[in-house]
Amino acid sequence: TSILLLNCYLLHAQTTYVPDDNFEQALIDLGYDDVLDDYVVTDSISGVTSLTISNYQNEESFISDLTGIQDFTALTYLNCAYNSLTTLDMSSNTALTYLQNFGNELTSLNVSGNTALVELHCGKNELTSLDVTNNTSLTILGAQRNSFTSLDLSNNTSLVYLYLKEGALTSLTVSNNTALEY
């Protein structure tokens, strides 16, 4: 009877596709998965609120794809710094308040659905554009060492700390950012 129940559970368990072996191995190491097979049981990750997978190296390569992160629906904190990510779409993770992806190879970052985002650290990447117009709760933005030449901060009136050194900006208007201290 218990084998039948287990088989019924496994047949009906929803899974999340995680094609990057290093990302899935990190999830195994953290106890959210147990077999390296490109799939994670969605119920085991949907309630996770904090995930740190920075500088995650396995067999001399880093995490390069976070496909599957969209099913971490309760995620409020993500640190995926110092990996080999080139694109990152966090728009489905609407509870997210903290995102650190510093030191990757990002050319694309989507945080358009993250209206609760308070801190964003996306410096030392290869971003040619950054759209934070929907992130009106943002108080800290670290976007230094990127390649974008313009940045619209007019909606980010809660911004207190702004780090933009060593970038390609040609001009910046912060007249709406009255809370800005640094």
Beta strands, then each sheet from edge to edge (+ up, - down):
strand 1: 15-17
strand 2: 39-41
strand 3: 50-52
strand 4: 57-58
strand 5: 61-62
strand 6: 77-79
strand 7: 87-89
strand 8: 98-100
strand 9: 108-110
strand 10: 119-121
strand 11: 140-142
strand 12: 161-163
sheet 1: 1+ 2-
sheet 2: 3+ 6+ 8+ 10+ 11+ 12+
sheet 3: 4+ 5-
sheet 4: 7+ 9+
end
